[in-house]
Amino acid sequence: MLMESIAWAEGTGGGGSPASSGAGGFLSLVPFLLIFVIFYFLLIRPQQKKQKQQQTLLNALKKGDKVITTSGIWGTITNMGKETVTVQIADNLKIKMQRENVARVRGEEEDKDKDA
């Protein structure tokens, strides 16, 4: 009988009320929530914004756009499919690639740099 009462005393957590232990449990989660919020604003949100901009760029592609691929190839779009793009990189040289491999559309300033 004595062993049961000792075990019961150890299991109650020192006689604290359930309300105070619940508040302590919430306070222990606050640092984790704070870390998640920091990660969201420093990592997750900027990445989602970048993906949205890239998707907008891919949807706006059209024939004649001068582009740079993810591998650094400069060319002009000559044909477009649902998932592919044909890019002319020299006079008689065209390559077919996935749309996702177009990194960006070249500006006029970049065209001047290439010719120089």
Secondary structure, DSSP 8 states (H G I E B T S, - for coil): -HHHHHHHHHHTTTT--HHHHHHHHHHHHHHHHHHHHHHIIIIIHHHHHHHHHHHHHHHT--TT-EEEETT--EEEEEEE-SSEEEEEEETTEEEEEEGGGEEEE--HHHHHHHH-
